[in-house]
Amino acid sequence: MFRNQVKRNSFAVLILTAIWAMAGIPTIAGEQLKPETTAAFDHYVELSEKRMSEELKSGPFLRIDGLPQPQRDMDYQQLKRGEVITDRLQTLDRGAPVPVPHGLIHHWTGTIFVPSATLAQTLAFLEDYDNQYKFYAPEVQRSKLVERNGDQFKVFLRLQKKKIITVILNTNYDVKYTLFGPDRATSDSYSTRIAEVENPGRPDESEKPVGDDSGFLWRLNSYWRFLRRDGGTYVQLEAISLTRDIPTGLNWLVSPFVTSIPKESLVFTLTRTRDALAGK
C-alpha cells in the first residue's frame, strides 16, 4: 500500500510540474522566441491567408456555407439557437503539416449569429476600442485606441489569461477593416507587440523582454468576417496564435492543457460580442 501511495504522489508531482512549466510559473525557466520559430509562423500565416484570399474572391464567404449537407443545416440551426460553432483548423504545406521548431501554432475558427444586429452596428461596436474592456472583461483589462487612419487602427489591449495561474500581457495590434458591399465586411488584426507583465498592479510592475518570457503568447492574428443576412449579422472569427512548444516527453500530458486556452478565448470573445450586440 505504501508503495502504491508513493507512486500516486510521484505521478501527481509530475502532472503539477508539467502544468507549471507551461503555465509560466516564475520558478520555471522561460523560453526565448527563436528566428526559425517566427519564420515558421509567418510561413503558416502566408499559406492560410492565401486560402482566405481565394475565399473572398470566389467563396464561400462564411466557412459554414462550404459545409456539406446536412451539416450546414444543423450548424445554422445551432447558430439560430444562440450557440457558438467552433472548429479547429490546420493549414498544410503541399499536403504536409508545417513544422514549427520550438513553437506551437493554434488555429481555430468560430461563428455566431446576432439577430437584428445590422452590419453598421456590428462594425461600430468593434471599432470602439476605448470601451472594449467594459464588454470583454476579465480577459481584456484595458483597451485603448492609439491611432486611427480611416479604416486602419492601432490598438492597445491589456489581456488577462487565466488557467491554473494568471498571466497578464500588454499587447499592441494593427487592425484594418474592409467593406465588400452593403452586406459584408472583414477585419484583419495582427499583433505587433506582446509583452508579459511581471508583478501586475504592484509598484515594481515591469515587462519581461519581448520574446524572452514564459512563451504563453508570442503572436496572435485574428481574421473577422461579417455578413448581414437572415434578419441579423453573422460574425466569423478565425484566430492563429503562436506559443512555446511542449517539453519533450510530456506532449501527451500537457498538450490538452495548452491547446484548450486558444479555443476558450475564441468562444469567450464571440460570446461577449453576441451578448453586447444583443443588449444583454
Secondary structure as UniProt FT lines:
FT   HELIX           2..23
FT   TURN            26..27
FT   STRAND          31..32
FT   HELIX           35..58
FT   HELIX           63..66
FT   TURN            69..70
FT   HELIX           71..80
FT   TURN            81..82
FT   STRAND          85..88
FT   STRAND          92..93
FT   TURN            94..95
FT   STRAND          96..97
FT   TURN            101..102
FT   STRAND          103..115
FT   HELIX           119..127
FT   HELIX           129..131
FT   HELIX           132..136
FT   TURN            137..139
FT   STRAND          140..149
FT   TURN            150..151
FT   STRAND          152..162
FT   STRAND          166..179
FT   TURN            182..183
FT   STRAND          184..198
FT   TURN            200..201
FT   TURN            203..204
FT   STRAND          206..207
FT   TURN            210..211
FT   STRAND          212..213
FT   STRAND          219..229
FT   TURN            230..231
FT   STRAND          232..244
FT   TURN            248..249
FT   HELIX           251..277
FT   TURN            278..279
//
